[in-house]
Amino acid sequence: MERFGVKSAPSRNRSKTALYVTPQDRVSEFGSELHEDGGKLFCTSCNVVLNHVRKSAINDHLKSKTHTKRKAEFEEQNVRKKQRTLTASLQCNSTAQPEKTSVIQDFVKMCLEANIPLEKADHPSVRAFLSRYVKNGSSIPKSDQLRKAYLPDGYDNENQLINTEDR
């Protein structure tokens, strides 16, 4: 057919995907409805992953009944939560972990100095008090974990203090 100057019909199987579109491009295109994290496109109000390559999939999601329902619920809430990928969560350097460890070590030291058995930390009223009034108090583990994980540290620290005072 090409020999006679007749071109074949265009292929109907051609993909309608945008090959060079990034999730960040879609975020700038759709605004605050969407957010990007770790190379994935998320719907902010629904917390679901969307296909950033097909614009029609995004439009269909934004017009769906479930999205409009969740968007209304999302706007009622004062807290705006954005879903993140697992890798982004693991890479996040949080100040809470050193703070948590410090609170637990101080709690164990206080119990040791006041001759309070660590089993008292398991009592429901003590747990309620710690979680209500102490910052990171709800992160204090039960007595068996305090003994296994944090008591040796306190014991070693106290031995070092005693050894330095003897000199």
Number of C-alpha atoms within 10 A of each C-alpha: 7 7 6 6 7 8 9 8 6 7 7 6 6 7 8 10 12 11 9 7 13 15 21 17 14 19 18 12 11 14 10 11 15 25 23 22 16 12 11 16 25 24 22 20 23 21 16 12 16 17 13 23 18 15 16 13 13 19 11 11 17 18 11 11 11 12 17 15 12 15 17 12 12 17 11 10 9 7 8 11 11 15 18 16 14 11 10 11 12 9 8 9 9 10 8 10 11 10 13 17 15 13 18 19 19 14 18 25 19 12 15 15 9 9 9 12 11 18 12 14 21 14 11 10 11 12 18 13 12 17 15 12 10 12 12 18 18 15 15 21 16 15 19 14 12 19 16 10 13 20 19 12 15 17 14 11 13 13 12 12 11 11 10 9 8 7 5
